[in-house]
Amino acid sequence: MSTRRSSASQTTGISFLLPRDFVDNSTTIKLTLPKSSFWFMSLKDILKVIGVLLVPLMLGVVTLTLTIQNTKDAKENRAKDLDIAQRQREQTAYLAEEERQNKRLAEYLNAISSLMFSNQTLDPLLRAKTLSVLRQLDVQRKREVILFLYEAKLIRTDMNSGIPIISLQDINLDNIDFNDLRSPYTQLTSNFYYHTHMSLRGVSLRNASFQRRTIYGSDLAQTDCTHADFSSADLFEIDFSYAKLIECNFENARFDSANLQNANLSQSNITDEQLATALTYQGAILPNGTIAKNKNLLINDDCISGHSKNLSGTHWMIINGSQQADSRFCDGNSKMCINGICSFDDELDTTNEKSTYSVDIEVLFLLTAAYGDAWATNILHFHLATRGTQYALSKDRIEIFGRFLTRGDAWFTMGSVWTWGILGRVIDRGVHVWYTHLFSPDRLRALAMDVTNTSTAIALRDYADRLEHRHETPPLVGNRHFYTSDFQVHRRANWTIALKMHSVRTIATECLNGENLKGEHIGDGVLNLYTRDAQYGNGEEYENIFALLDWQAINGITVEVDIPLLPCHSQFSMRKTTFVGGVSDGNYGAAMMDTATHNLTAKRTWHFYDDFIVALADDIQDNTSALLQTAVVSRLLPPASTAAGQLIVQWSNGTKMVLADGVYSFPPSEPRLLWFHADNTAWMVLDDYAALTIDCRNKSGNVNQLGPWNFEMQGRLLTATIVHGRGPTTEPLSYKYTIMPNVTVDAVPALWNR
């Protein structure tokens, strides 16, 4: 049966499939479906339905909203909890790190303090512990360590022979702020920031700040100070050699005698005026990238050619970064000198007869401890008496006098005594004359208040403090050669040595009024060493020694022993040579002297270092049969019962022993005497000799052998001499010996090997 599709009635809107036959029979069917009751609902009923449906819908929406909000709050609370936990962990970690840092610092300070009071060799242990802790500490605590080391005198350049006990080489001290809240000008006492003398050689100081600080006499050589701030700082006698000073801020900084040799100043703001005050800037890279062309530290020195130059004298002018000889130095008619410092007619005339840094009659004497002491005392008294009146010294005279005291007198002072080579004829009057200065420390302090130069004022106050034996005062350390007086002084923190020579420029010593009758050789290269509290003490090595001395065997001289001393007729009729002098860079020095005494001639030199002194001689000749000898040492020793008083010797075969008091002669044959040690000083005689004699005994004598005075002196005297043999010499003789001050006997073998 076939079927066909038919449309349903429009009434119902529904289509049906009907049989074909049914359609073919033309049967019409009208299907009517009943309407839904919905069509008969009123608006009220519809609203009721909507109301019923809306309640659960709203509840669902509210529930969903609350769920979302709760989820969000939970997330925020979780984030807050995590943040709080993180902060707590960070705080805990910070406190733990602070505790660790504090513990490290405390352990280090305790360890260093213990080491300092122990008998161990300090240097390597202290450095190792210091390097270790500085690698672990933060910037603030690094600063505390540096302060501690400085106050403990472990990194001062003026302690321990000018070299710090602890070297900070290669340590990172970047970003450290060395500023202090106090103004340096309100501090009268020396401290880390004001009177520094600190060694930071080879340290990294990038971005460090020294703003408004006064840094004095410090070693910053080879440092990396890139971006460091030195603005408004006072930089006095600083060694910046080979330092990186790239982009450093030097705004308003004051320089005085800084060493800028080979420093890298590129892109810094250092000015020409600041450079002009430097001691030297040879080879430095200047801010514009050019290299400084000055090759010589001394230029324009032809006026004194043929003589030695004093690199630290008052009358070398600073011009374009190099020291030049002041042309006035060449004017022999106007030059007057004392302490090797020359004055001119317009500088300081206090006698109406001549200009004075000089206080002597002949100009050729060096008499700082005699007439010079009285003269300085009178000027100090005059300054104090006329202060604030119309008779007061002018400012420039005060400045000159301040320099005279700090660059002259202070260098000749060992604690509270003068070095005895400059006493002149008063040498026979005993300790009550030369024991102390005539001028009082308080008058030096009063002068310091009126001096405008900061470094001079500091030096005056320190000079006064050392005269009063104040050990907290920074020692005077360095080397100075006094050219016009043929005198060199080499000072280290715990020892000082003074060399007195003479030449055509000078008279060896003074002998007037029947005094100082045996002083012929006082200017023949006398080498006086001070080791017992040399900076602050009383010169005990030579206290009341003069009546005990063999004046043919005083420290350092080379003489014909059996030729009698020259008689004194106001002065000694001595042979004088022209080749005598020395050089100094302010820290180290050397001196040389063509010696001529009676029939003996020799070429002699002395070399001054941090830990030792080397004395050399060659071409020692004599045309007579005199016995030739060189005195290595002649000084007082403590009692033999004390450790310092023990005289210990060692031979080349390793034998070491304590010598009893007596007279000994040691031949040059093997086993050879290598060294001898007493009073914390060692002597090593290195060259060939006929014999080495050591005389250590208690002695007594009367000063009436030296002059008109009459009283006894007693003491335990050590004298050692190199016996060269008798003339006439068939070939030139020589000597070579080394002095090592302030060393223990246990340290000597290592020094010998070095």
C-alpha positions, 0 to 999 in steps of 0.5 A, spaced: 500 500 500 502 506 498 502 512 502 503 519 501 504 525 506 499 530 508 498 536 512 495 536 518 489 541 520 492 548 521 488 548 527 492 543 531 498 545 527 500 537 528 502 533 521 499 526 521 501 520 516 495 517 513 493 511 509 493 513 502 486 509 501 484 514 507 485 520 503 483 517 497 476 516 499 475 523 500 474 523 508 475 529 511 477 529 519 478 535 523 481 533 529 481 538 535 485 538 541 483 541 548 487 547 550 492 547 556 489 550 562 495 555 562 491 559 557 486 560 562 491 562 568 490 569 570 496 574 571 495 573 579 496 566 578 502 567 573 505 572 579 504 567 584 508 561 580 513 566 578 514 568 586 514 561 587 520 560 582 524 566 584 525 564 592 529 558 590 532 562 584 534 568 589 537 563 594 541 559 589 544 566 587 545 568 594 549 561 595 553 562 589 555 569 591 557 567 598 561 561 595 565 565 591 566 571 596 568 565 601 573 562 596 576 569 594 576 571 602 580 564 603 585 565 597 586 572 600 587 569 607 591 564 605 596 569 601 596 573 608 598 567 612 603 565 607 606 573 607 606 573 614 609 566 614 614 568 609 616 575 614 616 571 620 621 566 616 625 572 614 625 575 621 627 569 624 633 568 618 635 575 619 635 575 627 639 568 626 644 571 621 644 577 626 646 573 632 651 569 627 654 575 625 655 578 632 657 571 635 663 571 629 665 578 631 665 577 639 669 570 637 674 574 633 675 580 638 676 575 644 680 570 640 685 577 638 685 579 645 687 572 647 692 572 642 695 579 644 696 577 651 699 570 649 707 569 647 705 566 640 708 569 634 702 574 632 703 576 625 700 570 621 695 568 626 692 575 627 692 576 619 689 569 618 683 570 623 682 577 621 682 575 613 677 570 615 672 574 619 672 580 614 670 575 609 664 573 613 661 580 616 657 585 613 659 592 612 657 595 619 661 590 622 667 590 618 667 597 620 667 595 627 673 590 626 677 596 622 676 600 628 678 595 633 684 593 629 686 601 629 685 602 636 689 596 638 694 599 634 694 593 629 694 596 623 697 603 624 703 605 620 706 609 625 707 602 630 711 596 629 717 599 625 712 603 620 709 596 618 702 594 621 702 588 625 696 585 620 696 587 613 689 588 610 692 587 603 686 584 598 681 585 603 674 587 601 672 594 605 667 596 599 661 601 601 664 602 608 662 609 611 668 611 615 665 618 617 663 620 624 658 624 627 662 629 631 666 634 627 674 633 627 675 640 629 672 639 636 676 633 637 683 635 640 685 628 642 688 623 636 683 618 634 681 613 628 678 619 624 683 625 626 690 623 626 690 616 623 696 613 621 693 607 618 695 602 613 690 600 608 695 598 603 692 594 597 685 594 600 678 595 596 675 601 598 670 602 592 664 607 594 667 608 601 666 614 604 671 619 608 667 625 607 669 631 612 675 626 615 682 628 617 686 623 614 694 623 616 700 619 615 696 613 612 698 608 607 693 607 601 697 605 596 695 600 591 688 601 594 681 601 589 678 607 591 673 607 585 667 612 586 670 613 593 668 620 597 673 624 599 669 631 599 671 636 604 677 631 607 684 633 609 689 629 606 695 630 610 702 626 608 697 620 604 701 615 600 696 614 594 701 611 590 698 606 585 691 607 587 685 607 583 682 613 584 677 613 578 671 617 579 673 619 586 670 625 589 675 630 592 671 636 592 673 641 597 679 636 599 685 639 602 692 635 600 698 636 603 704 632 601 700 626 598 704 621 594 700 620 588 705 617 584 702 612 578 695 613 581 689 613 576 685 619 577 681 618 571 674 622 571 675 624 578 674 631 580 681 633 583 683 640 581 690 643 579 690 646 585 690 640 589 695 636 585 700 642 586 700 641 593 702 633 592 709 631 593 709 628 587 704 625 581 709 622 577 706 617 572 699 618 574 693 618 570 690 625 570 682 626 570 683 628 563 686 621 561 693 624 560 699 621 564 703 626 568 710 627 565 714 629 571 719 624 571 724 627 577 722 628 584 727 633 585 728 638 579 732 645 579 737 642 584 743 644 580 745 649 585 747 644 590 749 639 585 755 635 588 751 634 594 746 630 597 739 632 597 734 632 603 728 630 600 724 632 606 727 639 607 723 645 608 726 649 602 724 644 597 718 647 594 712 644 590 711 646 583 707 642 578 707 636 583 715 635 583 719 638 589 724 644 586 730 647 590 728 654 592 733 658 589 734 662 595 737 655 598 743 657 593 744 664 596 750 662 601 750 669 604 743 669 607 742 662 609 743 660 616 741 653 619 739 649 625 737 642 625 739 642 617 733 646 616 735 653 613 732 660 614 733 666 611 733 673 613 726 675 612 723 669 616 725 669 623 729 674 626 730 674 633 737 677 635 737 683 630 744 680 628 742 674 623 736 670 621 735 664 626 733 657 625 740 658 627 742 659 634 749 658 634 755 662 633 759 659 628 753 656 624 756 650 622 755 646 629 749 642 630 747 644 637 739 643 638 740 640 645 744 645 648 743 653 645 738 650 641 734 648 647 735 654 651 733 658 644 726 654 643 725 655 651 725 663 650 721 663 644 716 659 647 716 663 653 716 670 649 710 667 645 706 666 651 708 672 655 706 676 649 700 673 646 694 677 645 698 684 645 702 688 640 708 685 641 705 678 640 709 674 634 706 674 627 702 669 624 707 667 619 713 667 625 708 662 629 707 658 623 715 658 622 717 656 629 711 651 629 715 647 623 722 648 626 719 644 633 715 639 629 720 638 623 726 639 627 727 638 635 721 633 635 726 628 630 732 629 635 728 627 641 727 620 644 721 620 649 723 626 654 731 626 652 735 629 646 739 624 642 746 625 645 750 626 639 747 634 639 749 635 646 755 639 645 760 641 650 755 640 656 756 632 655 760 632 661 755 635 666 751 629 667 744 627 666 741 633 670 743 637 664 741 633 658 735 628 661 729 633 659 728 639 655 728 645 658 721 647 655 715 645 658 710 641 654 704 645 656 708 651 652 708 647 646 700 646 647 699 653 647 703 654 641 699 649 637 692 653 639 695 659 635 698 655 629 693 655 623 696 649 619 692 643 622 698 638 621 703 642 625 698 643 631 697 636 631 704 634 631 706 640 636 700 636 641 703 630 640 710 632 641 708 635 648 704 628 649 711 624 648 715 629 652 710 627 658 711 619 656 704 618 654 704 612 650 697 613 647 700 618 643 701 616 636 709 616 635 713 620 630 715 615 625 719 616 618 726 618 616 729 625 615 736 627 613 738 634 615 743 636 609 746 642 612 747 639 618 750 632 616 745 628 620 740 623 619 734 620 624 730 614 622 724 613 627 720 607 628 714 605 633 719 602 638 726 604 636 730 610 633 737 611 630 741 617 629 747 618 625 751 624 626 757 625 621 761 632 619 764 635 612 766 641 610 759 644 611 759 642 619 764 642 625 763 635 628 762 637 635 763 643 640 769 643 645 769 650 649 771 652 656 775 645 657 769 641 656 767 635 652 775 633 652 774 626 648 769 628 643 773 628 637 770 622 634 762 624 635 761 627 628 765 621 625 759 617 623 756 616 630 750 611 630 746 611 636 740 606 637 735 607 642 730 601 643 728 602 650 721 605 649 724 610 644 718 614 643 716 615 650 722 613 655 728 616 658 734 614 653 736 609 659 741 606 654 745 612 654 743 615 661 750 617 665 754 613 660 759 618 658 765 617 663 764 609 662 765 610 654 772 608 650 772 614 646 775 610 641 770 605 640 763 609 641 757 607 636 759 606 629 766 609 628 772 607 624 778 609 627 786 608 629 785 605 636 792 607 638 793 614 636 791 618 641 785 623 641 786 630 638 786 635 644 781 640 644 782 647 642 775 650 642 774 645 636 778 639 634 782 640 628 779 634 624 780 632 616 774 634 613 771 631 606 766 634 601 762 627 599 758 627 605 750 627 605 744 623 605 737 622 601 730 621 604 723 620 602 720 621 608 720 613 610 727 610 608 733 613 607 741 612 606 747 616 608 754 616 606 761 619 608 768 619 606 771 618 612 778 621 613 781 621 620 788 622 622 791 617 617 785 613 616 780 613 610 774 610 608 768 610 604 762 608 608 754 608 608 748 606 612 741 604 610 735 604 614 729 600 613 723 598 617 726 592 621 734 593 621 740 598 619 745 596 614 752 599 615 757 598 610 764 600 608 769 599 603 776 602 601 778 602 608 786 604 608 791 607 612 799 608 611 801 607 618 802 601 623 796 603 627 790 598 629 784 599 625 777 597 628 770 599 627 765 600 633 759 596 632 755 597 639 757 601 645 751 602 650 748 600 657 745 594 658 740 592 664 743 587 669 745 580 667 740 577 672 734 580 667 732 577 661 734 583 657 741 583 660 743 576 657 748 577 652 747 571 647 751 569 642 750 563 636 756 560 632 755 557 625 755 550 627 748 552 631 751 552 638 748 558 642 750 560 649 749 565 654 756 569 655 758 571 662 760 578 663 768 579 661 772 580 655 772 576 649 775 575 642 772 571 636 776 569 630 773 569 623 775 561 622 769 556 623 765 555 627 764 563 626 760 567 630 754 569 626 750 574 631 750 576 638 744 579 642 742 583 648 737 588 650 732 586 645 737 587 639 741 583 635 748 585 631 750 581 625 757 582 623 757 579 615 764 581 612 771 578 614 775 581 619 781 579 623 777 579 630 770 580 633 771 583 640 766 583 645 767 587 652 761 586 657 762 588 664 760 593 670 764 599 669 765 606 673 768 612 671 769 620 673 766 625 668 773 629 670 776 626 665 771 629 660 771 636 663 771 640 669 766 637 673 767 631 678 762 626 679 762 618 678 758 614 673 757 607 674 753 602 669 754 595 665 757 597 658 757 593 652 762 594 647 763 590 641 768 592 635 770 589 629 778 589 629 780 590 621 788 589 623 794 593 623 796 597 617 799 599 613 794 596 608 796 592 602 789 592 600 783 596 601 779 593 607 771 593 608 766 591 613 759 589 613 754 589 619 747 589 620 743 591 627 736 589 628 732 593 633 727 590 638 727 583 636 727 577 641 733 572 641 728 566 638 726 571 632 734 572 630 735 565 626 729 566 622 732 573 620 739 571 619 736 566 614 732 571 611 
